[in-house]
């Protein structure tokens, strides 16, 4: 667990906190600028005494990543950590931990569900909102997603994500065709709203509706 924790932290922080340009990528690829204007909860979305990503509270941070279907907080860094642990300690040990230790098994469950709820096909539509100087992060995120998916399947011994949870797997498969159009509408609205200086109140109202609709559709799985 020390190996896993240290490597996951290193990979996550190296991208999210230590790369000065990641904050701008996040603001372009996600609707965080819309979420910041919504009345969610009793506290502001950011801590005014901090700057950049560190200023964001956890709820708007996770919410924004779910809207663009990257679901990054739930899996990023886990694949690199599992790969390193397998190299240093052996895959049999990780499989033994997963089958015999509830804490670790539950951790893998959470990562696997985050991977399954992510949709990189839909995320590709949001990628089109990103300016060229920041597009290098797209390949970085996708490479870590694929690494994490492969490592989780090795630990689980399955062929597809959520093979052990067929009800949830089927629910996600059946839900996606109904929610995908809302994502595409949101991308179009974001592009138009930002092009106009983010001042059009009617476009903002429509964007808030898409954020709410996507959030309600995603909450079940």
NUPA-528415 format. One record per residue (C-alpha): x, y, z. Coordinates in pm, 1 decimal, decimal comma, always signed. Each point is the difference from the previous one (the first is absolute). Layout:
% NUPA-528415
SITE|X|Y|Z
...
END
This chain:
% NUPA-528415
SITE|+0,0|+0,0|+0,0
SITE|+296,1|+232,3|+57,1
SITE|+118,4|-66,6|-355,9
SITE|-349,5|+56,4|-137,0
SITE|-65,8|+313,8|+201,6
SITE|+334,1|+164,2|-70,1
SITE|-9,0|-63,1|-376,0
SITE|-365,4|+100,9|-43,7
SITE|+66,3|+322,4|+189,7
SITE|+312,0|+73,8|-203,7
SITE|-173,9|-49,0|-335,7
SITE|-312,9|+191,9|+100,9
SITE|+185,5|+297,3|+145,3
SITE|+249,2|+15,4|-287,0
SITE|-284,4|+63,0|-243,2
SITE|-268,0|+177,1|+202,0
SITE|+204,2|+221,4|+230,6
SITE|+357,6|+18,7|-125,4
SITE|-73,8|+77,1|-365,5
SITE|-90,7|+367,8|-12,1
SITE|-200,7|-37,3|-321,7
SITE|-234,2|-274,3|+121,5
SITE|-233,9|+248,2|+167,5
SITE|-71,8|+171,1|-329,5
SITE|-55,6|-335,7|-171,0
SITE|-251,6|-89,3|+270,8
SITE|-185,8|+328,3|-45,2
SITE|-22,3|-52,5|-375,7
SITE|-94,4|-368,7|-11,0
SITE|-263,4|+12,1|+275,9
SITE|-297,7|+227,4|+74,1
SITE|+154,4|+118,0|+327,8
SITE|-64,3|+362,0|-104,1
SITE|-372,6|-80,1|-7,6
SITE|+4,8|-197,6|+324,2
SITE|+169,4|+291,9|+177,3
SITE|-301,5|+216,5|-84,0
SITE|-255,1|-248,8|+130,2
SITE|-140,6|+7,6|+351,3
SITE|+120,0|-336,7|+130,5
SITE|+27,3|-56,3|+373,9
SITE|+52,5|+256,2|+273,6
SITE|+362,5|+88,5|-76,8
SITE|+167,2|+164,4|-299,7
SITE|+159,4|-236,6|-252,1
SITE|+348,8|+139,1|+69,0
SITE|+208,5|+90,7|+301,9
SITE|+89,6|+365,2|-52,5
SITE|+325,7|-25,8|+193,8
SITE|+143,7|-245,6|-255,4
SITE|+63,1|+14,2|-372,2
SITE|-42,5|-224,1|-303,8
SITE|-121,3|-358,7|+47,4
SITE|+87,7|+5,7|+368,4
SITE|-269,9|+263,2|+45,0
SITE|-275,5|-235,0|-117,5
SITE|-199,0|-201,7|+250,1
SITE|-32,3|-372,6|-57,3
SITE|-365,4|-4,3|-107,2
SITE|+25,4|+240,1|-298,4
SITE|+333,8|-163,7|-94,1
SITE|-153,0|-348,6|-22,4
SITE|-326,3|+134,0|-146,1
SITE|+179,5|+171,6|-288,2
SITE|+193,2|-316,7|-91,3
SITE|-320,1|-205,5|+0,7
SITE|-168,0|+246,5|-237,8
SITE|+267,0|-52,6|-267,9
SITE|+2,9|-373,9|+81,1
SITE|+368,1|-28,7|+80,0
SITE|-80,4|-81,9|+365,4
SITE|+367,6|+74,2|+65,3
SITE|-1,1|+22,2|+383,2
SITE|-119,2|-359,6|+26,2
SITE|+281,7|-171,1|-189,5
SITE|+287,0|+225,5|-104,4
SITE|+332,4|-133,8|+129,8
SITE|-141,8|-337,4|+102,4
SITE|+118,8|-175,9|-315,2
SITE|+358,3|+114,2|+40,7
SITE|-9,4|-101,2|+365,6
SITE|-137,0|-348,1|-69,7
SITE|+252,1|-53,4|-281,7
SITE|+290,2|+94,3|+226,1
SITE|-124,3|-220,3|+283,9
SITE|-41,7|-292,4|-240,1
SITE|+354,0|+50,6|-128,8
SITE|+158,8|+25,2|+344,5
SITE|-215,7|-244,8|+198,4
SITE|-169,5|-220,1|-260,5
SITE|-351,7|-19,5|-141,4
SITE|-90,5|-308,7|+210,7
SITE|+32,7|+208,2|+316,2
SITE|-236,8|+267,1|-134,7
SITE|-254,7|-262,7|-101,6
SITE|+28,4|-160,3|+343,5
SITE|-56,1|+338,0|+165,0
SITE|-304,0|+61,1|-219,0
SITE|-159,6|-336,4|+76,6
SITE|+79,5|-14,7|+370,0
SITE|+11,3|+354,2|+136,3
SITE|-327,6|+195,6|+2,5
SITE|+165,8|+342,2|+21,9
SITE|+208,6|-55,2|-313,1
SITE|-282,5|-171,5|-185,5
SITE|-229,1|+293,8|+76,0
SITE|+268,4|+242,7|-121,7
SITE|+24,2|-187,5|-330,6
SITE|-382,3|+0,1|-19,7
SITE|-4,5|+378,7|+22,8
SITE|+270,1|+41,3|-264,4
SITE|-171,9|-247,5|-231,6
SITE|-333,9|+178,8|+31,0
SITE|+162,1|+336,1|-75,0
SITE|+161,3|-149,5|-310,9
SITE|-330,6|-147,4|-113,6
SITE|-189,7|+325,7|+55,0
SITE|+259,6|+188,5|-202,1
SITE|-59,4|+21,7|-374,4
SITE|+300,1|+110,1|-202,7
SITE|-208,0|+7,3|-316,4
SITE|-216,5|+275,1|+150,2
SITE|+308,2|+159,2|+158,8
SITE|+140,4|+38,0|-352,1
SITE|-276,3|+250,3|-74,1
SITE|+114,1|+210,6|+295,4
SITE|+360,0|-34,4|-119,2
SITE|-95,5|+215,7|-299,0
SITE|-44,2|+293,3|+240,4
SITE|+367,9|-11,9|+96,2
SITE|+249,3|+237,6|-161,6
SITE|+300,2|-157,1|-174,8
SITE|+261,0|+96,2|+266,0
SITE|-187,7|-205,6|+259,9
SITE|-99,2|-300,6|-210,5
SITE|+306,1|-195,6|+116,3
SITE|-197,2|-90,3|+312,5
SITE|-258,6|-190,1|-202,4
SITE|+241,6|-277,6|-95,9
SITE|+140,5|-5,1|+353,4
SITE|-343,7|-57,7|+153,2
SITE|-98,3|-260,0|-257,1
SITE|+323,2|-194,7|+44,0
SITE|-48,0|-14,3|+377,0
SITE|-365,3|-100,0|-43,2
SITE|+97,0|-294,3|-220,6
SITE|+280,2|-96,4|+237,7
SITE|-238,9|+5,6|+294,2
SITE|-263,7|-200,7|-185,0
SITE|+254,5|-268,0|-91,8
SITE|+144,5|-23,5|+350,3
SITE|-343,2|-21,3|+166,0
SITE|-103,7|-279,4|-236,0
SITE|+322,4|-186,9|+82,0
SITE|-70,0|+25,3|+372,4
SITE|-365,2|-97,2|-46,3
SITE|+66,7|-267,6|-259,6
SITE|-286,1|+121,0|-221,0
SITE|-27,1|+85,6|-367,7
SITE|-217,8|+311,9|+31,6
SITE|-58,4|+260,7|+267,0
SITE|-275,6|-96,0|+245,7
SITE|-22,6|-361,1|-118,2
SITE|-51,7|-77,8|+367,2
SITE|-288,0|+250,2|+21,6
SITE|-216,7|-78,4|-303,8
SITE|-298,0|+203,1|+123,3
SITE|+204,5|+319,8|+28,7
SITE|+179,5|-80,9|-325,7
SITE|-332,8|-36,6|-182,0
SITE|-138,8|+315,4|+161,4
SITE|+290,3|+208,2|-132,8
SITE|-29,0|-154,6|-347,5
SITE|-373,2|+72,4|-19,8
SITE|+30,8|+350,5|+142,4
SITE|+272,8|+139,7|-225,1
SITE|-205,3|+42,6|-321,1
SITE|-245,6|+220,1|+188,5
SITE|+257,9|+223,6|+166,3
SITE|+243,9|+34,8|-291,3
SITE|-210,4|+263,8|-183,7
SITE|+2,7|+222,1|+309,9
SITE|+380,1|-8,4|+1,1
SITE|+17,1|+99,2|-365,9
SITE|-244,9|+284,0|+56,5
SITE|+207,6|+116,4|+297,3
SITE|+319,0|+6,6|-208,3
SITE|-169,8|+209,5|-267,3
SITE|-140,3|+241,0|+260,1
SITE|+336,3|+32,1|+173,5
SITE|+171,3|+86,9|-325,7
SITE|-256,6|+268,1|-84,9
SITE|-17,2|+140,1|+353,3
SITE|+376,9|+30,8|+36,4
SITE|+36,8|+148,3|-348,8
SITE|-234,9|+277,7|+111,2
SITE|+200,6|+80,4|+308,9
SITE|-213,6|-215,2|+232,8
SITE|-252,4|+280,3|+33,0
SITE|-310,4|-138,6|-173,5
SITE|-256,1|-67,9|+274,9
SITE|-225,5|-213,5|-220,3
SITE|+289,6|-226,6|-97,2
SITE|+104,7|-19,7|+364,5
SITE|-351,4|-101,5|+98,9
SITE|+5,2|-274,7|-262,6
SITE|+342,3|-114,5|+120,1
SITE|-119,1|-19,7|+359,6
SITE|-285,5|-221,3|-121,1
SITE|+244,3|-236,0|-172,9
SITE|+221,8|-16,9|+309,7
SITE|-301,5|-90,1|+214,7
SITE|-131,0|-251,7|-251,8
SITE|+332,6|-179,8|-37,7
SITE|+51,6|-6,9|+376,7
SITE|-343,4|-156,3|+56,1
SITE|+59,5|-258,2|-271,8
SITE|+339,0|-100,9|+142,3
SITE|-90,0|-28,3|+366,4
SITE|-133,5|-352,8|-16,3
SITE|+314,5|-164,0|-140,4
END
